[in-house]
Amino acid sequence: RSSPFPTPPRPGPSSVVDSGCTADAIIKPAHASALGLRSLGPSQMNIRDAGGGITRGRHRTAIEINSATGAAGSATVAPIRDSLESTTKYADEGFVVVQHPHFDGITVHRKEDVV
């Protein structure tokens, strides 16, 4: 039986979407390693969590945010529990972000692909 919902994402590293995250992304080291993300030098970022704790970023890296143009966003690799990703970078690139409670996640679409 076919589902009215889009195909769920492929298994692999995932991140928590955080509309309040002011960085493009904060990636835990295991995910950065699994994705083959290279270090672009030390990070000066301090990450404040909801409990008031501060975690220092290890290094900077880049992540692709637009597969059509190859545009990249900055990311920080830091020892955090879950990788975080801001939705702002997608909106800034002109994409539409759709939350799917059924899949407990989001999808990102080009404006012309959304009816």
C-alpha positions as CSV (number, residue, x, y, z in Angstrom):
1,R,0.0,0.0,0.0
2,S,1.4,3.4,-0.9
3,S,1.8,6.2,1.6
4,P,0.6,9.8,1.1
5,F,3.9,10.9,2.8
6,P,7.2,11.4,1.1
7,T,9.9,8.8,1.3
8,P,11.6,8.9,4.7
9,P,15.3,10.1,4.7
10,R,18.1,7.6,4.1
11,P,19.8,6.2,7.3
12,G,22.9,8.0,8.3
13,P,24.0,11.0,10.4
14,S,21.1,13.2,11.4
15,S,20.7,16.4,13.2
16,V,18.2,18.2,15.3
17,V,16.6,21.2,13.6
18,D,16.9,24.3,15.7
19,S,15.4,27.5,14.4
20,G,17.1,29.3,17.3
21,C,20.6,28.1,16.3
22,T,22.6,31.1,15.2
23,A,25.3,29.0,13.5
24,D,24.6,27.2,10.2
25,A,25.3,23.9,11.9
26,I,27.0,22.4,15.0
27,I,28.1,18.9,14.2
28,K,29.2,16.2,16.7
29,P,32.7,14.7,15.9
30,A,31.3,11.2,15.0
31,H,29.0,12.7,12.4
32,A,31.8,14.9,11.0
33,S,34.0,11.9,10.7
34,A,31.2,9.7,9.1
35,L,30.6,12.5,6.5
36,G,34.3,13.0,5.8
37,L,34.2,16.7,6.7
38,R,37.6,18.2,6.8
39,S,38.9,20.7,9.4
40,L,39.2,24.3,8.2
41,G,41.0,25.4,11.4
42,P,40.3,25.9,15.0
43,S,36.9,27.2,16.2
44,Q,36.5,30.2,18.4
45,M,32.8,29.3,19.0
46,N,31.4,28.8,22.5
47,I,28.1,26.9,22.6
48,R,25.7,27.7,25.4
49,D,23.1,24.9,26.0
50,A,19.7,25.2,27.5
51,G,21.0,24.4,31.0
52,G,23.5,27.2,30.9
53,G,26.6,25.0,30.2
54,I,29.2,26.1,27.7
55,T,31.0,23.8,25.3
56,R,33.9,25.0,23.2
57,G,33.9,24.2,19.4
58,R,36.8,22.0,18.3
59,H,37.2,23.2,14.7
60,R,35.4,24.8,11.7
61,T,34.2,22.9,8.6
62,A,31.9,23.4,5.7
63,I,28.6,21.7,4.7
64,E,26.8,21.8,1.4
65,I,23.5,23.7,1.7
66,N,22.5,23.9,-2.0
67,S,23.2,20.8,-4.1
68,A,22.1,22.7,-7.3
69,T,24.6,25.5,-6.9
70,G,27.2,23.9,-4.6
71,A,26.7,26.7,-2.0
72,A,28.3,25.8,1.3
73,G,27.6,27.0,4.8
74,S,29.9,27.1,7.8
75,A,29.7,24.5,10.5
76,T,31.5,23.9,13.8
77,V,32.5,20.5,15.1
78,A,31.9,20.3,18.8
79,P,31.5,17.6,21.4
80,I,27.7,17.9,21.8
81,R,25.0,15.2,22.3
82,D,23.2,15.8,19.0
83,S,24.2,17.6,15.9
84,L,22.2,20.9,15.4
85,E,21.2,22.5,12.2
86,S,19.7,25.9,11.7
87,T,16.8,26.3,9.2
88,T,17.8,29.9,8.5
89,K,20.5,29.0,6.0
90,Y,17.9,27.2,3.8
91,A,15.5,30.1,3.9
92,D,18.4,32.5,3.0
93,E,19.1,30.3,0.0
94,G,15.4,30.5,-1.1
95,F,14.3,27.1,0.0
96,V,11.1,26.0,1.7
97,V,11.4,24.0,4.9
98,V,8.5,21.6,5.7
99,Q,8.1,19.9,9.0
100,H,6.8,16.3,8.8
101,P,5.5,15.2,12.2
102,H,4.8,11.8,10.6
103,F,8.5,11.3,10.0
104,D,9.6,13.4,13.0
105,G,11.7,15.5,10.8
106,I,11.9,18.1,8.0
107,T,12.4,18.2,4.2
108,V,13.9,21.1,2.2
109,H,12.5,22.0,-1.2
110,R,13.0,24.5,-4.0
111,K,10.2,27.0,-4.1
112,E,9.2,26.0,-7.6
113,D,8.7,22.3,-6.4
114,V,6.2,23.2,-3.7
115,V,2.6,23.4,-4.9
